[in-house]
Amino acid sequence: MTDHIEDVKLEIFIPETHLTQLRQALQSVDAGRLGNYDGCLAYSHVTGSWRPLAGASPYEGTIGELSEAPELKVELRVKAARVEETLSAIRAVHPYEMPEIFVIPLLS
């Protein structure tokens, strides 16, 4: 293992209706650059499940009721030094009150 992580993998769960905005936000902070390519990401269709609790302001669903809906799981590589900037760009266009975003260190 290495002591220094240069890149991370982001996994972002988002409604398909917001993919274009997410892609633009990621490109605006140079996320998803691989060598001489930018905008590099993969996405797959998944089903999300959640139950909003009292005090929540859900994008979709009803307080106290279990909900399920189609989503996209978007995956891309980001420089570790740019994670905070990238997360801010994602949150600026993400419709969920509590976006589900995983930051996974990658070993070189």
Secondary structure, 3 states (H helix, E strand, C coil): CCCCCCEEEEEEEECHHHHHHHHHHHHHCCCCCECCECCCCEEEEEEEEECCCCCCCCCCCCCCCCEEEEEEEEEEEEEHHHHHHHHHHHHHHCCCCCCEEEEEEECC
